[in-house]
Amino acid sequence: MFDILQVAVAERSGLIRLYDVTTLSAFMSVECGMSPLKSISWLDDDPTRIHALAASMWCTFDTSQSL
């Protein structure tokens, strides 16, 4: 669930972590599997989806589904 006190942090290696700002701890991470990671989008209109652009390919993560 999207909260104003959550932030997404991305690394060029393709790792994306979601942090809770109040506890300063990561609560979820996803791996794009491609690098370099160029940009990500985590919008409040659909907070269950994270979109990333890496190595000229789009990756979409559904955070409502866990493995």
ZALO-115953 format. One record per residue: residue in three letters; z negated, y, x of N, C-alpha, C, O in turn. Coordinates in nm, 2 decimals, decimal comma, m for minus. Layout:
     r      n.z      n.y      n.x     ca.z     ca.y     ca.x      c.z      c.y      c.x      o.z      o.y      o.x
   ALA        Z        Y        X        Z        Y        X        Z        Y        X        Z        Y        X
...
This chain:
     r      n.z      n.y      n.x     ca.z     ca.y     ca.x      c.z      c.y      c.x      o.z      o.y      o.x
   MET     0,00    m0,12     0,08     0,00     0,00     0,00     0,00     0,12     0,09    m0,08     0,13     0,18
   PHE     0,08     0,22     0,06     0,09     0,34     0,13    m0,03     0,43     0,11    m0,07     0,45    m0,01
   ASP    m0,08     0,49     0,21    m0,19     0,58     0,20    m0,16     0,70     0,29    m0,10     0,68     0,40
   ILE    m0,21     0,81     0,26    m0,18     0,93     0,34    m0,25     0,92     0,48    m0,22     0,99     0,57
   LEU    m0,35     0,83     0,49    m0,42     0,81     0,61    m0,37     0,70     0,69    m0,44     0,63     0,77
   GLN    m0,24     0,66     0,67    m0,18     0,56     0,75    m0,06     0,62     0,82     0,01     0,71     0,77
   VAL    m0,03     0,56     0,94     0,08     0,62     1,02     0,15     0,50     1,09     0,09     0,40     1,12
   ALA     0,28     0,51     1,10     0,36     0,41     1,17     0,39     0,46     1,31     0,43     0,58     1,33
   VAL     0,38     0,37     1,41     0,40     0,41     1,55     0,50     0,30     1,60     0,48     0,18     1,59
   ALA     0,61     0,35     1,66     0,72     0,26     1,71     0,74     0,27     1,86     0,72     0,38     1,92
   GLU     0,77     0,16     1,92     0,80     0,15     2,06     0,94     0,12     2,08     1,01     0,05     2,00
   ARG     1,00     0,17     2,19     1,14     0,14     2,22     1,17    m0,01     2,23     1,29    m0,05     2,21
   SER     1,07    m0,09     2,26     1,09    m0,23     2,27     1,12    m0,30     2,14     1,16    m0,42     2,14
   GLY     1,10    m0,23     2,03     1,12    m0,29     1,90     0,99    m0,32     1,82     1,00    m0,36     1,70
   LEU     0,88    m0,30     1,88     0,75    m0,32     1,81     0,71    m0,20     1,73     0,72    m0,09     1,77
   ILE     0,68    m0,22     1,60     0,63    m0,12     1,51     0,49    m0,16     1,46     0,47    m0,26     1,41
   ARG     0,40    m0,07     1,48     0,26    m0,09     1,43     0,22     0,01     1,33     0,26     0,13     1,33
   LEU     0,15    m0,03     1,23     0,09     0,05     1,12    m0,05     0,07     1,15    m0,13    m0,03     1,16
   TYR    m0,10     0,19     1,15    m0,24     0,22     1,18    m0,31     0,29     1,07    m0,25     0,37     0,99
   ASP    m0,44     0,26     1,05    m0,53     0,34     0,96    m0,59     0,45     1,04    m0,66     0,42     1,14
   VAL    m0,57     0,57     1,01    m0,61     0,69     1,08    m0,77     0,70     1,08    m0,83     0,75     1,18
   THR    m0,83     0,66     0,97    m0,97     0,67     0,96    m1,05     0,58     1,06    m1,15     0,61     1,11
   THR    m0,99     0,45     1,07    m1,06     0,36     1,16    m1,00     0,35     1,30    m1,05     0,28     1,39
   LEU    m0,88     0,41     1,31    m0,80     0,41     1,44    m0,77     0,27     1,48    m0,76     0,24     1,60
   SER    m0,74     0,18     1,38    m0,70     0,05     1,42    m0,57     0,01     1,35    m0,54     0,06     1,24
   ALA    m0,50    m0,08     1,42    m0,37    m0,13     1,36    m0,40    m0,23     1,26    m0,49    m0,32     1,28
   PHE    m0,34    m0,22     1,14    m0,36    m0,32     1,04    m0,24    m0,41     1,01    m0,24    m0,51     0,94
   MET    m0,12    m0,38     1,08     0,00    m0,46     1,06     0,09    m0,42     1,18     0,10    m0,31     1,22
   SER     0,17    m0,52     1,22     0,28    m0,49     1,31     0,40    m0,58     1,28     0,38    m0,69     1,23
   VAL     0,51    m0,53     1,31     0,64    m0,60     1,29     0,72    m0,58     1,42     0,71    m0,48     1,49
   GLU     0,81    m0,68     1,44     0,89    m0,68     1,56     1,04    m0,68     1,52     1,08    m0,77     1,44
   CYS     1,11    m0,58     1,57     1,26    m0,58     1,53     1,34    m0,68     1,60     1,44    m0,73     1,55
   GLY     1,30    m0,72     1,72     1,37    m0,82     1,80     1,49    m0,77     1,87     1,56    m0,84     1,94
   MET     1,52    m0,64     1,86     1,63    m0,57     1,93     1,58    m0,44     2,00     1,48    m0,38     1,95
   SER     1,64    m0,41     2,11     1,60    m0,28     2,17     1,73    m0,22     2,23     1,83    m0,29     2,25
   PRO     1,73    m0,09     2,25     1,62     0,00     2,22     1,60     0,04     2,08     1,70     0,05     2,00
   LEU     1,48     0,06     2,03     1,45     0,10     1,90     1,48     0,25     1,90     1,42     0,33     1,97
   LYS     1,57     0,30     1,81     1,60     0,44     1,81     1,53     0,52     1,70     1,50     0,64     1,73
   SER     1,50     0,46     1,58     1,43     0,54     1,48     1,38     0,44     1,38     1,42     0,33     1,36
   ILE     1,27     0,49     1,30     1,22     0,42     1,19     1,20     0,51     1,07     1,19     0,63     1,09
   SER     1,19     0,45     0,96     1,17     0,52     0,83     1,07     0,44     0,75     1,09     0,33     0,72
   TRP     0,96     0,51     0,71     0,86     0,45     0,63     0,83     0,55     0,52     0,74     0,64     0,55
   LEU     0,89     0,54     0,41     0,89     0,65     0,31     0,79     0,62     0,20     0,76     0,50     0,16
   ASP     0,73     0,72     0,14     0,63     0,70     0,03     0,69     0,66    m0,10     0,62     0,62    m0,19
   ASP     0,82     0,67    m0,11     0,89     0,63    m0,24     0,90     0,48    m0,25     0,91     0,43    m0,36
   ASP     0,89     0,41    m0,14     0,89     0,26    m0,13     0,81     0,22    m0,01     0,87     0,18     0,09
   PRO     0,68     0,23    m0,02     0,59     0,20     0,10     0,59     0,06     0,15     0,53     0,03     0,25
   THR     0,65    m0,03     0,07     0,65    m0,17     0,12     0,76    m0,20     0,21     0,77    m0,31     0,27
   ARG     0,85    m0,11     0,23     0,97    m0,12     0,32     0,96    m0,03     0,44     0,93     0,09     0,43
   ILE     1,00    m0,09     0,55     1,01    m0,01     0,68     1,16    m0,04     0,72     1,20    m0,15     0,73
   HIS     1,23     0,07     0,75     1,37     0,06     0,80     1,37     0,11     0,94     1,30     0,20     0,98
   ALA     1,45     0,03     1,03     1,46     0,07     1,17     1,60     0,06     1,21     1,68    m0,03     1,17
   LEU     1,64     0,14     1,31     1,77     0,14     1,37     1,74     0,10     1,52     1,68     0,17     1,59
   ALA     1,80    m0,02     1,56     1,78    m0,06     1,69     1,91    m0,13     1,74     1,97    m0,21     1,67
   ALA     1,95    m0,09     1,86     2,08    m0,14     1,92     2,19    m0,14     1,82     2,27    m0,23     1,81
   SER     2,21    m0,03     1,75     2,32     0,00     1,65     2,31    m0,10     1,53     2,42    m0,12     1,47
   MET     2,20    m0,16     1,51     2,18    m0,25     1,39     2,06    m0,20     1,31     1,96    m0,15     1,36
   TRP     2,07    m0,21     1,17     1,96    m0,18     1,09     1,87    m0,30     1,06     1,92    m0,41     1,04
   CYS     1,75    m0,28     1,07     1,65    m0,38     1,04     1,57    m0,33     0,92     1,53    m0,21     0,92
   THR     1,54    m0,42     0,83     1,45    m0,38     0,71     1,34    m0,48     0,70     1,36    m0,60     0,70
   PHE     1,22    m0,43     0,69     1,10    m0,52     0,68     1,04    m0,50     0,55     1,02    m0,38     0,50
   ASP     1,00    m0,61     0,48     0,93    m0,60     0,35     0,79    m0,63     0,38     0,75    m0,75     0,40
   THR     0,70    m0,53     0,38     0,56    m0,55     0,42     0,48    m0,61     0,31     0,36    m0,65     0,33
   SER     0,54    m0,63     0,19     0,46    m0,70     0,08     0,47    m0,85     0,10     0,39    m0,92     0,04
   GLN     0,56    m0,90     0,18     0,57    m1,04     0,21     0,50    m1,07     0,35     0,54    m1,00     0,45
   SER     0,41    m1,16     0,35     0,35    m1,19     0,48     0,38    m1,34     0,51     0,40    m1,42     0,42
   LEU     0,39    m1,37     0,64     0,43    m1,50     0,69     0,31    m1,59     0,71     0,32    m1,70     0,74
